């Protein structure tokens, strides 16, 4: 809308007819070649989908990778076997946009196309179909290349093979199909005066204004609702396959799998009609592309009314019926959060420790083995006075809430109070906390100061390597063990060892702070809000051994 010429429109129409004719030929050919098959299904997992809606202060700020936002990592697979038990058809479903390659000039099916290719390689002679669930706000991670797209697609094929070679559920008989068309409410359309003013703009807004004025001229009003088709295929009480029109955000999968039996539920989106994005109440509150900007591409007059979520979910519940309702004691669906990177992080760390290390690294690792056994929690209450809040990669590579300071201004300080812990008499007092340092490519300054009881004790700076700093009097030692790194940032564990001449009261309390010593640089130090407990330190100790 607003970008094509008359000649381009003609070519689009010609290709559309060609595509529809080919689809019709394929359907007719398939009907003519029907033969008895046994259907079976299973539900597995794929993990490359990540929520793309970046949220700051409760509002949409753009596209990226919001690691703490919902996803749907369920990957149901349906197989059709012939009388010899050979898989002849495969259908897999996953909730993620096909946008791995991005805006690069490529023609292909992205990860879904590669998934089909690899499934047909894994099952010679079979035909595969890849569909998409409620992934309108979910994008592939990582992305940016054909190689990444193929890796994602191959991971789907590997999981599909694992499922179909394992225990599956037979689907006997012909499914019962139930359908309904509902009206999804839009916000009250704007009056003619608004659209007339929009005619002065260019691009999509101009084209949308022309379309809305045409509706006013012909129909006398702009519809305040969207006609929306729903269907469910029910294979007895074994499986309910839900078909939702449009680009449906993941919140619908999360909610439907809470209110219905997620272990017998398969949700398809992008089917039967294309009214545009179908946002949830949460997405509407946050605003942004899926809630607002995208509507122009589908010739919708504005955003939806928040009541659409309850109306759509209730209609699905009614079509599914009582047999598919969630039990009161139903366990939550395990598919809606990204898996933590902790287990993989500890495994990588153990492998790194076991590798060839320098003499200095060996000495530092031995000190850490000693320290981790006696380390105490280092963070109690973080001062709200200075520093900023964000979410970034923690020691395990998971997005986590944290407070941070930059080297933009000398004297900016992040302060925290230690929890009350018994002092270890006659030995070094060791504290451990998690956080990170980053933006190594920013201008180098005098770095950061570690401040104890308002007194600067040592200086340190951004690094992505195991590093040790010690105060001039030898009373304070800081060791940083990065366990997650990027090209410029790192996250990990800080160990602070206190020996003589450190004023510690009878409860072992020490006031800590990190202070910026530089200015004009965006280098940062961060402190994780959620600090590692004793169980994490035990796992860390095992990885170091």
Secondary structure, DSSP 8 states (H G I E B T S, - for coil): --S--HHHHHHHHHHHHHHHHHHHHHHHHHHHT----EEEEEEEE---EEE-EEEETTEEEEES--TTS----EEEEEEEE-TTS-EEEEEEEE---S-SSTTSS--S-HHHHHHHHHHHHHSTT-EEEEEE-S-TTEEESS-SSHHHHHHHHHHHHHHHHHHHTS--EEE-S--EEEEEEEEEEB-----HHHHHHHTTS-HHHHHHHHHHHHHHHHHSS--SEEEEEEEEEEETTTEEEEEE-SEE-THHHHHHHHHBTGGGEEEE-S-S----EE--HHHHHH-STTTTGGGGGGT-SS-B-TTHHHHHHHHHHHHH-GGGB--TT----TTSS---SHHHHHHHHHHHHHS---HHHHHHHHHHHHHHHH-EE--SEE-SSS-EEEEEE-TTS-EEEEEEEETTSTT-EEEEE-------TTS-EEEEEEEEEE-TTS---S-EEEEETTEEEEEE---SS-EEEE-TTSSEEEEEEEEEE-SS-EEEEEEEEE-TT----TT---EEEEEE---S---EEEEESS---HHHHHHHHHHH-
